[in-house]
């Protein structure tokens, strides 16, 4: 059984990776436009045309997709109106 400290550490790591993604979005738009990217430990570890392809790629690296930031890098900034 996992300890609370493990979950807290995982959440902090995930949050750090998401913030890394947001801070690098302009760079990623130039390098990987309209691609899905997987980020782990503040590093892009995979990219592809679909979430399924990216998830498969990182599984092959021995990384669980459910604990990995996977985001779409839109070529242009998009604003959602809710």
MOVEN-V762182 format. One record per residue. N is the residue number from 1. PHI is phi as a letter, one per 20 degrees, with the letter a starting at -180 (none if undefined). OMEGA is omega in degrees with one decimal (NA if undefined). BURIAL is b if it has 9 or more other ideal C-beta (glycine too) atoms within 8 Angstrom, else e. Layout:
n: {N:N}
phi: {PHI:PHI}
omega: {OMEGA:OMEGA}
burial: {BURIAL:BURIAL}
//
This chain:
n: {1:2:3:4:5:6:7:8:9:10:11:12:13:14:15:16:17:18:19:20:21:22:23:24:25:26:27:28:29:30:31:32:33:34:35:36:37:38:39:40:41:42:43:44:45:46:47:48:49:50:51:52:53:54:55:56:57:58:59:60:61:62:63:64:65:66:67:68:69:70:71:72:73:74:75:76:77:78:79:80:81:82}
phi: {none:f:e:g:f:f:f:f:f:f:f:f:f:f:f:f:f:f:f:f:g:f:f:d:g:f:f:f:f:f:e:c:f:l:c:e:c:d:c:b:l:l:b:f:d:a:b:a:e:b:f:f:f:f:f:f:f:f:f:f:e:n:d:e:g:f:d:c:f:c:c:e:d:f:g:c:f:d:d:e:d:d}
omega: {-178.4:179.3:178.5:-179.8:177.9:178.6:179.2:178.5:178.7:179.4:178.6:178.5:179.1:179.2:178.5:178.7:177.9:178.0:174.8:177.8:-178.7:-178.0:-177.1:-172.3:-178.9:175.8:-178.9:177.9:179.3:-174.1:-173.7:-177.2:177.1:176.5:169.6:177.9:173.7:-178.5:177.9:-179.3:176.7:179.9:174.4:-176.5:178.1:173.1:179.7:-176.5:179.7:176.4:-178.5:179.9:178.9:179.1:178.4:180.0:-177.3:174.2:178.3:177.1:-179.7:-178.5:-179.6:-179.4:-176.5:178.2:-174.6:175.1:174.5:-175.5:175.3:178.4:179.1:179.6:179.3:177.0:179.6:177.4:177.9:176.8:-177.7:NA}
burial: {e:e:e:e:e:e:b:e:e:b:e:e:b:b:e:b:b:b:e:b:b:e:e:e:b:e:e:b:b:e:e:b:b:e:b:b:b:b:b:b:e:e:e:b:b:b:b:b:e:e:e:e:b:b:b:e:b:b:b:e:e:e:b:e:b:e:e:b:b:b:b:e:b:b:e:e:e:e:e:e:e:e}
//
